[in-house]
Amino acid sequence: MFRPFMGWAINSASNNMRLISKALLWYLVLATFVFGIGGIITFLLLKDALEQETDYELNRHLRQIVQSLEAEHPWQALERNTIKIFPLEEAVAEESRVYGDTLVMHPRTERFENFRKLIALRNVNEMAYRIEIIDIYFEQDDIIDVVAQILWRLFLVFSIVLLLGSFFISRRIFKPFKELLIAIDNWNLKSNSPLKIPNTNTKELQRLNEFLWRMTNKARHDYQTLKEFTENASHEMQTPLAIAQGKLEILQEDASLKEDQLKLIQSAQYSLRKLSKLGQSLSLLTKIDNQEFATTENIDFSGIVSRVSSQFEELAEMKGLKIDTQIAPDVDLQMDPMLADILVTNLLKNALQHNIPNGWIQLNLDDENLSVKNTGAPPQTPIPELFERFKKSNSSNGTLGLGLAIVKKIVDVNQMGVNYEFEEGVHEVKVMLK
């Protein structure tokens, strides 16, 4: 029962504690256990030693009495408060000594105290005697008090020494470990320099340093390779797509083409545009994952929202949609301005694409939230999955299913929150700015 409870107590008390503090807490718990066992052993040994010492004194008094009786001193003169002598009518067949405990009224304290008692049968000068001798004996409670006083003082001294010792020793022993943590915290995956490993002569820390050095070098190499591949793929894909798009446009101008052939060309153009957008969106997600927009600055978010919303007004009118905006002035954010522009653009584009004829869009911005509401059909995909890649609320609208995934990625990178709700034909995406 003790070990599970002790483990639970340590785990509960050591959340977010430093390594040396956890080790020190375990040492103190184990020391309490050891001191408890040591206290029991000390009590038993001390009790046994006191009994032996008291019995030795009783036996010494017995020898003195027997010697006095052999010298023909009257037995009445040898009696005391602690010594009783009883002459026997017959000789003792076998001399004996019996030790035991008894309670006797103490003459000074006037209360019953624990005494050690010796009862001996002796034949002296052709006379037989029963000799009873008692001696004061430490009570068990007194022994426990003494042991407890000694142990708690030792435990206090031990705890103070352990606390001070761990403070000074840990500063020396854990110095390379702390330096390693600082180096890891300051290391950047996008940097060309390897992780700076501090020197240490501790075997375990040397193995940790070697592992981290290999791991960070591999991560840095993989990142650079993936970054180059993404950039090259995004760039090289756009060129043949643009060429194919241009040739299809030239071919579309051919007057000899039949209607079904024109439809095939238009379908191919639609697929090429979709493929181009897919490459750009995936490239954007990869760049956000790789923290290529890590530079932040204080931006006028109100101005960005106003500018982007005005750009969508004409497109909304063409689709027969009404945009209503309520933008609070002077809303400032600390983030990359390009990501802020992409965030608002994707929210409004999502509201346009998933709307209904003669519907509406409502955009509200205040110091706490950016909310985009729009009319639309109920989502066919579970709401928690709409922020995943290639998940769409309506599979028939021809979208890629990456708009809200990009929104979620931008929100996560900037440590904001986002929530999606649908109620009574109205969709709402709310970004919690703070």
C-alpha positions as CSV (number, residue, x, y, z in Angstrom):
1,M,0.0,0.0,0.0
2,F,2.9,2.4,0.7
3,R,4.7,2.3,-2.6
4,P,1.6,3.0,-4.9
5,F,0.5,5.8,-2.6
6,M,4.1,7.2,-2.5
7,G,4.3,7.1,-6.3
8,W,0.9,8.8,-6.7
9,A,1.9,11.5,-4.2
10,I,5.2,12.1,-6.1
11,N,3.5,12.3,-9.5
12,S,0.8,14.6,-8.2
13,A,3.2,17.0,-6.5
14,S,5.9,17.0,-9.2
15,N,4.0,18.2,-12.2
16,N,6.2,20.8,-14.1
17,M,8.9,20.5,-11.5
18,R,12.6,20.6,-12.3
19,L,14.6,17.4,-12.5
20,I,16.6,18.1,-9.4
21,S,13.5,19.0,-7.5
22,K,11.8,15.7,-8.4
23,A,14.9,13.7,-7.5
24,L,15.1,15.6,-4.2
25,L,11.5,14.9,-3.4
26,W,12.0,11.2,-4.0
27,Y,15.1,11.2,-1.8
28,L,13.1,12.9,1.0
29,V,10.2,10.3,0.7
30,L,12.7,7.4,0.7
31,A,14.6,9.0,3.6
32,T,11.3,9.2,5.6
33,F,10.7,5.5,4.9
34,V,14.3,4.6,6.0
35,F,14.1,6.8,9.1
36,G,10.9,5.1,10.0
37,I,12.3,1.6,9.7
38,G,15.5,2.8,11.5
39,G,13.4,4.2,14.3
40,I,11.8,0.8,14.9
41,I,15.1,-0.9,14.9
42,T,16.7,1.7,17.2
43,F,13.8,1.3,19.6
44,L,14.1,-2.5,19.8
45,L,17.9,-2.3,20.2
46,L,17.7,0.4,22.8
47,K,15.0,-1.5,24.7
48,D,17.1,-4.7,24.6
49,A,20.3,-2.8,25.7
50,L,18.4,-1.1,28.7
51,E,17.0,-4.5,29.8
52,Q,20.4,-6.1,29.7
53,E,22.0,-3.2,31.6
54,T,19.2,-3.3,34.2
55,D,19.5,-7.1,34.6
56,Y,23.2,-6.7,35.0
57,E,22.7,-4.3,37.9
58,L,20.1,-6.5,39.5
59,N,22.5,-9.5,39.3
60,R,25.3,-7.4,40.8
61,H,23.1,-6.4,43.7
62,L,22.2,-10.1,44.2
63,R,25.9,-11.1,44.4
64,Q,26.5,-8.4,47.0
65,I,23.5,-9.6,49.1
66,V,24.7,-13.2,48.9
67,Q,28.2,-12.2,49.9
68,S,26.8,-10.2,52.9
69,L,24.7,-13.3,53.9
70,E,27.8,-15.5,53.7
71,A,29.6,-13.0,56.0
72,E,26.7,-13.8,58.5
73,H,25.2,-10.3,58.3
74,P,21.6,-10.4,59.5
75,W,19.2,-10.5,56.5
76,Q,17.0,-7.9,58.2
77,A,19.8,-5.3,57.9
78,L,20.1,-5.9,54.2
79,E,16.5,-5.1,53.3
80,R,15.7,-1.8,51.5
81,N,12.7,-0.4,49.7
82,T,14.0,-2.1,46.6
83,I,15.3,-5.3,48.3
84,K,13.1,-7.9,50.0
85,I,14.5,-11.1,51.7
86,F,12.4,-14.0,52.8
87,P,13.9,-16.9,54.8
88,L,12.6,-20.3,53.7
89,E,11.9,-23.2,56.0
90,E,13.5,-25.8,53.7
91,A,16.6,-25.7,51.6
92,V,16.2,-24.9,47.9
93,A,16.7,-28.0,45.7
94,E,17.9,-25.9,42.8
95,E,19.0,-22.3,42.9
96,S,17.4,-20.0,40.2
97,R,17.0,-16.5,38.9
98,V,13.9,-15.1,37.2
99,Y,13.8,-11.6,35.6
100,G,10.5,-9.8,34.9
101,D,8.7,-6.5,34.7
102,T,6.4,-5.0,37.4
103,L,4.6,-1.9,38.4
104,V,5.7,-0.2,41.7
105,M,4.5,3.0,43.3
106,H,7.4,5.4,43.0
107,P,8.2,7.2,46.3
108,R,8.9,10.6,44.8
109,T,6.5,10.8,41.9
110,E,3.7,8.9,43.9
111,R,2.6,7.1,40.8
112,F,3.1,3.6,39.4
113,E,6.3,3.2,37.4
114,N,7.8,0.4,35.4
115,F,10.4,-1.5,37.4
116,R,12.6,-4.5,36.5
117,K,12.4,-7.3,39.0
118,L,14.7,-10.2,39.9
119,I,13.5,-13.1,42.0
120,A,16.3,-15.4,43.1
121,L,16.4,-18.6,45.3
122,R,19.7,-19.1,47.2
123,N,21.1,-21.5,49.8
124,V,23.5,-19.5,52.1
125,N,25.2,-21.0,55.3
126,E,22.7,-23.8,55.5
127,M,19.8,-21.4,55.2
128,A,17.5,-20.9,52.2
129,Y,16.4,-17.4,51.1
130,R,14.0,-15.9,48.5
131,I,15.5,-12.6,47.4
132,E,13.5,-10.0,45.5
133,I,15.3,-7.0,44.0
134,I,13.7,-4.2,41.9
135,D,15.3,-1.4,39.9
136,I,13.9,1.5,38.0
137,Y,13.4,0.8,34.3
138,F,12.7,3.1,31.4
139,E,9.1,3.1,30.3
140,Q,8.4,2.1,26.7
141,D,6.9,5.5,26.1
142,D,10.0,7.2,27.3
143,I,12.1,5.1,25.0
144,I,9.9,6.0,22.1
145,D,10.1,9.7,23.0
146,V,13.9,9.6,23.1
147,V,14.1,7.8,19.8
148,A,11.6,10.2,18.1
149,Q,13.5,13.2,19.4
150,I,16.8,11.9,18.1
151,L,15.4,10.8,14.7
152,W,13.5,14.0,13.9
153,R,16.5,16.1,14.7
154,L,18.7,13.9,12.5
155,F,16.0,14.0,9.7
156,L,15.9,17.8,10.0
157,V,19.7,18.0,9.7
158,F,19.7,15.5,6.9
159,S,17.0,17.4,5.0
160,I,18.9,20.7,5.3
161,V,22.2,19.2,4.2
162,L,20.4,17.5,1.3
163,L,18.7,20.7,0.2
164,L,21.9,22.7,0.3
165,G,24.0,20.0,-1.1
166,S,21.6,19.4,-4.0
167,F,21.6,23.1,-4.8
168,F,25.4,23.4,-5.0
169,I,26.0,20.0,-6.5
170,S,23.3,20.3,-9.1
171,R,24.7,23.6,-10.3
172,R,27.9,21.8,-11.2
173,I,26.6,18.4,-12.3
174,F,23.6,19.7,-14.3
175,K,25.4,22.7,-15.8
176,P,26.1,20.8,-19.2
177,F,22.4,19.7,-19.3
178,K,21.1,23.2,-18.7
179,E,23.5,24.5,-21.4
180,L,22.2,21.8,-23.8
181,L,18.6,22.9,-23.1
182,I,19.5,26.5,-23.9
183,A,21.2,25.4,-27.1
184,I,18.2,23.4,-28.2
185,D,15.9,26.4,-27.4
186,N,18.0,28.8,-29.4
187,W,18.5,26.4,-32.3
188,N,16.6,27.1,-35.5
189,L,15.7,24.3,-38.0
190,K,16.0,26.8,-40.9
191,S,19.6,27.8,-39.9
192,N,22.5,26.3,-41.8
193,S,24.6,25.9,-38.6
194,P,24.4,22.6,-36.6
195,L,23.4,22.4,-33.0
196,K,26.1,23.6,-30.7
197,I,26.7,20.8,-28.2
198,P,28.3,21.7,-24.8
199,N,31.2,19.7,-23.6
200,T,30.7,17.2,-20.8
201,N,32.6,14.3,-19.2
202,T,29.3,12.6,-18.0
203,K,28.8,9.4,-20.0
204,E,25.0,9.6,-20.1
205,L,25.1,13.3,-21.2
206,Q,27.7,12.5,-23.9
207,R,25.3,9.8,-25.3
208,L,22.4,12.4,-25.2
209,N,24.6,15.0,-27.0
210,E,25.6,12.6,-29.7
211,F,22.0,11.5,-30.3
212,L,20.7,15.1,-30.4
213,W,23.5,16.1,-32.8
214,R,22.7,13.3,-35.2
215,M,18.9,14.0,-34.9
216,T,19.1,17.7,-35.5
217,N,21.5,17.4,-38.4
218,K,19.2,14.9,-40.1
219,A,16.2,17.1,-39.4
220,R,18.0,20.1,-40.8
221,H,19.0,18.1,-43.9
222,D,15.4,16.7,-44.4
223,Y,14.0,20.2,-44.0
224,Q,16.3,21.7,-46.6
225,T,15.6,18.9,-49.0
226,L,11.8,19.2,-48.5
227,K,11.9,22.9,-48.8
228,E,13.9,22.8,-52.1
229,F,11.5,20.1,-53.4
230,T,8.4,22.1,-52.5
231,E,9.8,25.3,-54.0
232,N,11.0,23.5,-57.2
233,A,7.8,21.5,-57.6
234,S,5.6,24.6,-57.1
235,H,7.6,26.7,-59.6
236,E,8.2,24.0,-62.2
237,M,4.5,22.9,-62.1
238,Q,3.2,26.4,-62.9
239,T,5.2,26.7,-66.2
240,P,3.8,23.6,-68.0
241,L,0.4,24.4,-66.6
242,A,0.5,27.9,-68.0
243,I,1.8,26.6,-71.4
244,A,-1.0,24.0,-71.5
245,Q,-3.6,26.6,-70.5
246,G,-2.3,29.0,-73.3
247,K,-2.4,26.3,-76.0
248,L,-6.0,25.3,-74.9
249,E,-7.0,29.0,-75.2
250,I,-5.5,29.1,-78.7
251,L,-7.2,25.9,-79.7
252,Q,-10.5,27.2,-78.3
253,E,-10.4,30.1,-80.8
254,D,-10.5,27.6,-83.7
255,A,-13.8,28.2,-85.5
256,S,-13.9,24.7,-86.9
257,L,-14.3,23.1,-83.5
258,K,-17.6,21.5,-82.7
259,E,-19.6,22.2,-79.5
260,D,-18.7,18.9,-77.8
261,Q,-15.0,19.6,-78.6
262,L,-15.3,23.1,-77.0
263,K,-16.8,21.5,-73.9
264,L,-13.9,19.1,-73.6
265,I,-11.4,22.0,-73.9
266,Q,-13.3,24.0,-71.3
267,S,-13.3,20.9,-69.0
268,A,-9.5,20.6,-69.5
269,Q,-9.0,24.3,-68.7
270,Y,-11.1,23.9,-65.6
271,S,-8.9,20.9,-64.4
272,L,-5.7,22.8,-65.2
273,R,-6.8,25.9,-63.2
274,K,-7.9,23.6,-60.3
275,L,-4.5,21.8,-60.4
276,S,-2.7,25.2,-60.4
277,K,-4.7,26.3,-57.4
278,L,-4.1,23.0,-55.7
279,G,-0.3,23.3,-56.1
280,Q,-0.4,26.9,-54.8
281,S,-2.5,25.9,-51.8
282,L,-0.4,22.9,-50.8
283,S,2.8,25.0,-51.3
284,L,1.3,27.7,-48.9
285,L,0.4,25.0,-46.3
286,T,4.0,23.6,-46.5
287,K,5.5,27.1,-46.1
288,I,3.3,27.8,-43.0
289,D,4.3,24.4,-41.6
290,N,8.0,25.2,-42.2
291,Q,7.5,28.6,-40.3
292,E,8.5,30.6,-43.4
293,F,6.1,33.3,-42.1
294,A,7.7,33.4,-38.7
295,T,8.5,37.1,-38.8
296,T,5.8,39.1,-37.1
297,E,5.0,42.8,-36.9
298,N,2.4,45.0,-35.5
299,I,-0.3,45.3,-38.3
300,D,-3.5,47.3,-38.7
301,F,-5.8,44.4,-38.9
302,S,-8.8,46.6,-39.3
303,G,-7.3,48.1,-42.5
304,I,-6.5,44.7,-43.9
305,V,-10.1,43.4,-43.3
306,S,-11.6,46.6,-44.9
307,R,-9.4,46.3,-48.0
308,V,-10.0,42.6,-48.5
309,S,-13.8,42.9,-47.9
310,S,-14.0,45.7,-50.5
311,Q,-12.3,43.5,-53.1
312,F,-15.0,40.9,-52.7
313,E,-18.0,43.3,-53.0
314,E,-18.1,43.3,-56.8
315,L,-17.8,39.5,-56.9
316,A,-20.6,39.2,-54.4
317,E,-22.8,41.5,-56.4
318,M,-22.2,39.4,-59.5
319,K,-23.4,36.3,-57.5
320,G,-26.4,38.2,-56.2
321,L,-25.1,38.2,-52.6
322,K,-25.1,41.1,-50.1
323,I,-22.1,41.8,-47.9
324,D,-22.6,43.6,-44.6
325,T,-19.5,44.7,-42.7
326,Q,-19.0,46.0,-39.2
327,I,-15.3,46.7,-38.7
328,A,-14.1,48.2,-35.5
329,P,-11.2,50.7,-36.0
330,D,-7.7,50.4,-34.7
331,V,-7.7,46.6,-34.2
332,D,-3.9,45.8,-34.1
333,L,-2.4,42.3,-34.2
334,Q,1.1,41.0,-34.0
335,M,1.4,38.7,-37.0
336,D,2.7,38.4,-40.5
337,P,0.8,40.8,-42.8
338,M,0.6,38.3,-45.7
339,L,-0.9,35.6,-43.4
340,A,-3.4,38.1,-42.2
341,D,-4.4,38.9,-45.8
342,I,-4.7,35.2,-46.6
343,L,-6.7,34.5,-43.5
344,V,-9.4,37.1,-44.3
345,T,-9.4,36.2,-48.0
346,N,-10.0,32.5,-47.3
347,L,-12.8,33.3,-44.9
348,L,-14.7,35.5,-47.4
349,K,-14.0,33.1,-50.3
350,N,-15.4,30.3,-48.2
351,A,-18.5,32.3,-47.4
352,L,-19.0,33.1,-51.2
353,Q,-18.5,29.6,-52.4
354,H,-20.8,27.9,-49.9
355,N,-23.7,30.4,-50.2
356,I,-27.1,30.2,-51.8
357,P,-28.8,32.5,-54.4
358,N,-30.0,35.8,-53.0
359,G,-28.0,35.0,-49.8
360,W,-25.9,37.3,-47.6
361,I,-22.6,37.6,-45.9
362,Q,-22.0,39.4,-42.6
363,L,-18.4,40.2,-41.5
364,N,-17.9,41.6,-38.0
365,L,-14.5,42.6,-36.4
366,D,-13.9,43.8,-32.9
367,D,-10.9,43.7,-30.5
368,E,-11.6,40.1,-29.5
369,N,-13.1,38.3,-32.6
370,L,-13.3,38.2,-36.4
371,S,-16.7,36.6,-37.4
372,V,-17.9,35.7,-40.9
373,K,-21.5,34.6,-41.2
374,N,-23.2,33.5,-44.4
375,T,-26.3,31.7,-45.6
376,G,-25.9,28.3,-47.0
377,A,-27.0,24.7,-47.2
378,P,-26.3,22.4,-44.2
379,P,-22.8,20.9,-44.3
380,Q,-22.6,17.3,-45.5
381,T,-19.3,16.7,-43.6
382,P,-19.2,16.6,-39.8
383,I,-18.3,20.1,-38.5
384,P,-15.1,19.0,-36.6
385,E,-13.7,17.6,-39.9
386,L,-14.2,20.8,-41.9
387,F,-10.8,22.2,-40.9
388,E,-9.0,19.1,-42.2
389,R,-7.4,19.0,-45.7
390,F,-9.7,18.1,-48.6
391,K,-12.8,18.2,-46.4
392,K,-15.7,20.1,-47.9
393,S,-19.1,21.0,-46.6
394,N,-20.6,20.4,-50.1
395,S,-18.8,18.0,-52.5
396,S,-20.6,19.4,-55.6
397,N,-19.3,23.0,-55.5
398,G,-16.0,22.3,-57.1
399,T,-13.8,23.7,-54.4
400,L,-10.5,22.1,-53.3
401,G,-11.4,21.7,-49.6
402,L,-8.2,23.5,-48.5
403,G,-9.6,27.0,-47.6
404,L,-10.5,26.2,-43.9
405,A,-7.5,24.0,-43.5
406,I,-5.3,27.1,-44.4
407,V,-7.4,29.2,-42.0
408,K,-6.8,26.6,-39.2
409,K,-3.1,26.5,-39.9
410,I,-2.7,30.3,-39.8
411,V,-4.7,30.4,-36.6
412,D,-2.6,27.7,-34.9
413,V,0.7,29.3,-36.0
414,N,-0.4,32.6,-34.4
415,Q,-1.8,31.0,-31.2
416,M,-5.4,32.0,-31.9
417,G,-8.6,30.0,-31.8
418,V,-11.2,29.2,-34.4
419,N,-14.7,27.9,-34.2
420,Y,-17.3,26.8,-36.8
421,E,-21.1,26.7,-36.1
422,F,-24.2,26.1,-38.3
423,E,-27.6,26.9,-37.0
424,E,-30.9,27.6,-38.9
425,G,-29.3,27.9,-42.3
426,V,-26.5,30.2,-41.2
427,H,-22.8,29.3,-41.2
428,E,-20.4,31.1,-38.8
429,V,-16.7,30.9,-38.7
430,K,-15.3,32.8,-35.7
431,V,-11.6,33.5,-35.1
432,M,-10.7,34.4,-31.6
433,L,-7.9,36.9,-32.0
434,K,-6.8,37.0,-28.3
